[in-house]
Amino acid sequence: RYITSVLADGAQRAQVMARETLKEVKLKMGLI
C-alpha cells in the first residue's frame, strides 16, 4: 500500500512537471 501511494504521488508530480515543461516549450515556439 505504501509503495502504491509513493508511485502514484511520483506519477502525479511527473505529470505536473511534464505539463509545465510542455507549456514552456509551446511558449518558446510561440504557440501560446
ChimeraX commands (.cxc) that place a marker at each C-alpha (Angstrom):
marker #1 position 0.00,0.00,0.00 radius 0.5
marker #1 position 2.82,2.41,0.89 radius 0.5
marker #1 position 4.68,1.69,-2.37 radius 0.5
marker #1 position 1.50,2.22,-4.37 radius 0.5
marker #1 position 0.91,5.64,-2.82 radius 0.5
marker #1 position 4.54,6.63,-3.41 radius 0.5
marker #1 position 4.30,5.58,-7.06 radius 0.5
marker #1 position 1.00,7.41,-7.51 radius 0.5
marker #1 position 2.45,10.55,-5.93 radius 0.5
marker #1 position 5.53,10.35,-8.14 radius 0.5
marker #1 position 3.45,9.84,-11.27 radius 0.5
marker #1 position 1.25,12.82,-10.39 radius 0.5
marker #1 position 4.30,15.01,-9.80 radius 0.5
marker #1 position 5.86,13.86,-13.08 radius 0.5
marker #1 position 2.63,14.70,-14.90 radius 0.5
marker #1 position 2.59,18.22,-13.46 radius 0.5
marker #1 position 6.25,18.73,-14.37 radius 0.5
marker #1 position 5.63,17.47,-17.90 radius 0.5
marker #1 position 2.70,19.84,-18.29 radius 0.5
marker #1 position 4.81,22.80,-17.14 radius 0.5
marker #1 position 7.65,21.81,-19.47 radius 0.5
marker #1 position 5.24,21.47,-22.39 radius 0.5
marker #1 position 3.81,24.91,-21.62 radius 0.5
marker #1 position 7.32,26.39,-21.61 radius 0.5
marker #1 position 8.19,24.72,-24.91 radius 0.5
marker #1 position 4.99,25.99,-26.52 radius 0.5
marker #1 position 5.67,29.49,-25.23 radius 0.5
marker #1 position 9.18,29.46,-26.69 radius 0.5
marker #1 position 7.84,28.19,-30.00 radius 0.5
marker #1 position 5.18,30.90,-29.99 radius 0.5
marker #1 position 2.22,28.52,-29.90 radius 0.5
marker #1 position 0.58,30.24,-26.94 radius 0.5
marker link #1:1,2 radius 0.2
marker link #1:2,3 radius 0.2
marker link #1:3,4 radius 0.2
marker link #1:4,5 radius 0.2
marker link #1:5,6 radius 0.2
marker link #1:6,7 radius 0.2
marker link #1:7,8 radius 0.2
marker link #1:8,9 radius 0.2
marker link #1:9,10 radius 0.2
marker link #1:10,11 radius 0.2
marker link #1:11,12 radius 0.2
marker link #1:12,13 radius 0.2
marker link #1:13,14 radius 0.2
marker link #1:14,15 radius 0.2
marker link #1:15,16 radius 0.2
marker link #1:16,17 radius 0.2
marker link #1:17,18 radius 0.2
marker link #1:18,19 radius 0.2
marker link #1:19,20 radius 0.2
marker link #1:20,21 radius 0.2
marker link #1:21,22 radius 0.2
marker link #1:22,23 radius 0.2
marker link #1:23,24 radius 0.2
marker link #1:24,25 radius 0.2
marker link #1:25,26 radius 0.2
marker link #1:26,27 radius 0.2
marker link #1:27,28 radius 0.2
marker link #1:28,29 radius 0.2
marker link #1:29,30 radius 0.2
marker link #1:30,31 radius 0.2
marker link #1:31,32 radius 0.2
view
